[in-house]
């Protein structure tokens, strides 16, 4: 492919990315649809992440999660995250979807799918996308227990926020280095 065709190919791939925010009452995420969307004959791997509502947290029974968002800004940020993933990894197709409203225990609230020629790119891109969704997309989560409720902040967001409320710079979406698929994402606690 000629170098002047590269931006055209990247733009075409980006246009094929699927970004969805399902409004309250839209029902469950259609996981098969997102996996089908990223399916590509040139891809040797499809990696996915499905975030579900667990039924307990720190000894309390979780009934449901409730999500709110600034929809237009959230969609723009999701699209930007997919562009960032494409810039760092050799990908075929991407999809990301998030539900708003009530998500009962056992159901999926967020789904990410990435396809690539090689598994490392698909897996690293999938991890990068979900980490960025939790750190930087204006979607807010309330955890509802059988004995109360609380708004939750994601660890990824907190890791980027200083004690004075300023935002730390976000990590670069580096491809894996060294052994294994997750390379630079693996942290070893040396205490």
Wavefront OBJ file of the C-alpha trace (Angstrom):
o trace
v 0.000 0.000 0.000
v 1.364 3.445 -0.908
v 2.059 5.825 1.975
v -0.637 8.247 0.782
v -3.192 5.410 1.001
v -2.432 4.768 4.692
v -4.475 7.710 6.094
v -7.392 6.716 3.842
v -7.231 3.108 5.076
v -7.034 4.252 8.729
v -9.998 6.591 8.263
v -12.026 3.820 6.624
v -11.249 1.427 9.493
v -12.167 4.095 12.052
v -15.513 4.649 10.319
v -16.202 0.933 10.746
v -15.731 1.119 14.517
v -18.951 0.674 16.480
v -19.640 2.992 19.430
v -22.948 2.662 21.272
v -24.477 4.056 24.413
v -27.771 2.336 25.066
v -30.299 4.613 26.712
v -32.297 3.426 29.707
v -34.960 0.925 28.714
v -33.085 -0.289 25.613
v -32.595 -3.732 27.125
v -29.520 -5.904 27.358
v -26.344 -5.466 25.348
v -26.356 -7.598 22.196
v -22.974 -9.265 22.755
v -23.201 -11.396 19.600
v -23.798 -8.260 17.510
v -20.583 -6.621 18.784
v -18.516 -9.776 18.254
v -19.992 -10.151 14.754
v -19.127 -6.503 14.076
v -15.424 -7.027 14.781
v -15.234 -10.335 12.912
v -12.859 -9.981 9.974
v -11.387 -12.661 7.721
v -7.927 -11.071 8.075
v -8.112 -11.228 11.879
v -6.467 -14.080 13.728
v -7.859 -12.948 17.070
v -10.901 -11.377 18.666
v -10.556 -10.229 22.267
v -13.543 -9.166 24.344
v -14.327 -7.743 27.748
v -17.778 -7.961 29.324
v -18.344 -5.964 32.499
v -21.231 -7.361 34.523
v -23.045 -6.342 37.686
v -21.850 -8.570 40.518
v -24.237 -9.581 43.287
v -22.098 -8.463 46.218
v -19.455 -5.920 47.198
v -17.539 -5.884 50.465
v -20.115 -8.072 52.194
v -23.153 -6.126 50.976
v -25.718 -7.594 48.581
v -25.805 -5.624 45.308
v -29.273 -5.402 43.754
v -28.374 -3.343 40.673
v -26.185 -0.646 39.206
v -27.599 2.609 37.826
v -25.673 4.494 35.173
v -26.021 8.096 34.050
v -24.015 9.871 31.364
v -23.478 13.022 29.433
v -24.353 11.164 26.226
v -22.863 13.352 23.490
v -19.602 13.842 25.352
v -19.426 10.153 26.277
v -19.840 9.086 22.628
v -17.103 11.515 21.527
v -14.746 10.246 24.226
v -15.463 6.606 23.338
v -14.660 7.313 19.675
v -11.431 9.060 20.724
v -10.430 6.062 22.859
v -10.881 3.763 19.868
v -8.702 6.102 17.764
v -6.032 5.989 20.486
v -6.163 2.176 20.527
v -5.799 2.113 16.731
v -2.784 4.437 16.913
v -1.004 2.071 19.313
v -2.008 -1.335 17.958
v -2.445 -3.019 14.606
v -6.210 -3.605 14.657
v -8.872 -4.699 12.208
v -12.137 -3.680 13.918
v -13.340 -2.303 17.260
v -16.625 -2.082 19.118
v -17.577 -0.593 22.473
v -21.015 -0.376 24.073
v -22.286 0.853 27.447
v -25.752 0.693 28.976
v -27.379 3.537 30.860
v -30.079 3.241 33.480
v -30.623 0.187 35.641
v -28.464 -2.911 35.155
v -29.532 -5.783 37.460
v -27.072 -8.221 39.036
v -25.774 -10.713 36.486
v -26.289 -8.503 33.424
v -23.643 -6.755 31.310
v -23.264 -2.988 31.504
v -20.229 -2.553 29.227
v -18.714 -4.558 26.380
v -15.535 -4.123 24.343
v -14.438 -6.163 21.333
v -11.259 -5.849 19.281
v -10.005 -7.868 16.334
v -6.459 -7.985 15.032
v -4.175 -10.153 12.961
v -2.361 -11.199 16.157
v -3.787 -11.867 19.637
v -1.432 -9.537 21.519
v -2.755 -6.481 19.658
v -6.384 -7.535 20.172
v -5.883 -8.266 23.878
v -3.880 -5.128 24.643
v -6.323 -2.919 22.727
v -9.279 -4.458 24.551
v -7.637 -3.833 27.915
v -6.665 -0.291 26.961
v -10.214 0.539 25.837
v -11.921 -0.706 29.007
v -9.343 0.974 31.262
v -9.863 4.276 29.418
v -13.649 3.918 29.512
v -13.476 3.599 33.289
v -10.924 6.411 33.658
v -12.181 9.098 31.304
v -15.683 8.656 29.897
v -18.389 10.792 31.582
v -20.515 7.858 32.719
v -21.425 7.721 36.414
v -22.323 4.616 38.409
v -24.502 4.220 41.495
v -24.295 0.878 43.286
v -27.648 -0.074 44.828
v -27.614 -2.493 47.777
v -30.496 -4.129 49.576
v -29.729 -1.728 52.462
v -28.780 1.519 50.675
v -26.919 2.968 47.712
v -23.712 4.851 46.903
v -22.206 6.638 43.905
v -18.953 4.878 42.947
v -15.725 6.250 41.514
v -13.677 3.941 39.324
v -10.166 3.110 40.512
v -8.845 4.071 37.069
v -10.313 7.568 37.461
v -8.981 7.933 40.999
v -5.522 6.786 39.883
v -5.469 9.748 37.484
v -6.726 12.377 39.897
v -4.427 14.123 42.352
v -5.504 15.040 45.869
v -6.211 18.630 44.759
v -8.575 17.438 41.993
v -6.198 18.080 39.091
v -5.940 15.401 36.444
v -2.714 13.480 36.009
v -1.628 12.754 32.455
v -3.064 9.557 31.017
v -0.783 6.628 30.256
v 0.251 6.063 26.673
v -1.358 2.990 25.114
v 1.961 1.171 24.635
v 2.050 -2.151 22.840
v 3.203 -5.166 24.850
v 6.916 -5.448 25.527
v 8.704 -8.598 26.465
v 7.142 -11.862 27.536
v 3.473 -12.539 27.110
v 0.531 -10.679 25.729
v 0.165 -8.151 28.498
v 3.807 -7.024 28.838
v 3.781 -3.416 30.063
v 0.352 -3.787 31.733
v 1.583 -6.300 34.307
v 2.681 -4.728 37.588
v 4.560 -6.682 40.199
v 4.251 -5.598 43.799
v 7.794 -5.659 45.175
v 7.040 -4.999 48.841
l 1 2 3 4 5 6 7 8 9 10 11 12 13 14 15 16 17 18 19 20 21 22 23 24 25 26 27 28 29 30 31 32 33 34 35 36 37 38 39 40 41 42 43 44 45 46 47 48 49 50 51 52 53 54 55 56 57 58 59 60 61 62 63 64 65 66 67 68 69 70 71 72 73 74 75 76 77 78 79 80 81 82 83 84 85 86 87 88 89 90 91 92 93 94 95 96 97 98 99 100 101 102 103 104 105 106 107 108 109 110 111 112 113 114 115 116 117 118 119 120 121 122 123 124 125 126 127 128 129 130 131 132 133 134 135 136 137 138 139 140 141 142 143 144 145 146 147 148 149 150 151 152 153 154 155 156 157 158 159 160 161 162 163 164 165 166 167 168 169 170 171 172 173 174 175 176 177 178 179 180 181 182 183 184 185 186 187 188 189 190 191
